[in-house]
Structures are given as C-alpha cells and as structure tokens.
C-alpha cells in the first residue's frame, strides 16, 4: 500500500483508534492501582519558566 492512498490512511486511522481504545482502559487501571502516574500539565507561572519546565518561546494564552 502506498502511504498516499485512501485505503492506507483509513487503515492508519482505524489502527490509531483501536490502539487508543485498547490503551485507555489499561492506563486508567494502572493509575488506580498506583503502578503508573497520571500525566499532568505544568501550569504557566514565572517560576515554571525559571525552573526550565516551559520552553522559552511559549507565551501565555491571549497575550500575543
């Protein structure tokens, strides 16, 4: 199959959806059991930039 064909793209999307539907319940179970930590975003503060948790080019939403 050629990556530009519609069949390839459809099967790729179906595979991604199937992977998500398979991994999501397992991830929830692992988090509840305490085996895995939940992924959380770092809130924007001046301290998060100082600690190097955000890239220097990132700006606050709505501030141009």
Buried (B, 14 or more C-beta within 10 A) or exposed (E): EEEEEEEEEEEEEEEEEEEEEEEEEEBEEEEEEEEEEEEEEEEBEEEEBEEEEBEEEEEEEEEE
